[in-house]
Amino acid sequence: MRATVRQEMTEAVVAYEEKAREQWLFDYPAQVALTCTQIWWSTEVGIAFARLEEGYENAMKDCYKKQVTQLNTLITMLIGHLSKGDRQKIMTICTIDVHARDVVAKMIAQKVYNAQVFIWLSQLRHRWAEEEKHCYANICDAQFLYSYEYLGNTPRLVITPLTDR
């Protein structure tokens, strides 16, 4: 079971850039799609930080705009006809995407230009190590190897400032 989840994740992380996200997410199980969207969110914010350091002042705002567009696309999909499993998967990704969008908006509002600031480091950030073909979960200065345990297609609680704390 763990080997299968890991293999699916290995394929999904690479395939993410090959298709539109709203098409890509139907190719993978819910847990894999959700984790890979979290990996790519962390990656894209990391890229925005790198671009900020290079002097591109709108990098984080561009990242935010992309997130809003992706979220609006998923919301539009929810209005349409979906199977019960696909609807649950997309609702779960939306829940996590809303929190991700809010984190980026907060960093823009606070003029955060460095990836070493607590507001970013305190977020649960998933990272894919290509050379090892492993997913890691990072928060503050802690790093944990993703266990690849099957979690299923379950809803997530909305992340509020209180639960985030």
Secondary structure as GFF3:
##gff-version 3
##sequence-region A 1 165
A	DSSP	alpha_helix	2	15	.	.	.	ID=ss1
A	DSSP	alpha_helix	21	24	.	.	.	ID=ss2
A	DSSP	three_ten_helix	25	27	.	.	.	ID=ss3
A	DSSP	alpha_helix	30	53	.	.	.	ID=ss4
A	DSSP	alpha_helix	59	79	.	.	.	ID=ss5
A	DSSP	alpha_helix	84	109	.	.	.	ID=ss6
A	DSSP	alpha_helix	118	121	.	.	.	ID=ss7
A	DSSP	beta_strand	125	129	.	.	.	ID=ss8
A	DSSP	beta_strand	134	139	.	.	.	ID=ss9
A	DSSP	beta_strand	142	145	.	.	.	ID=ss10
A	DSSP	alpha_helix	161	164	.	.	.	ID=ss11
###
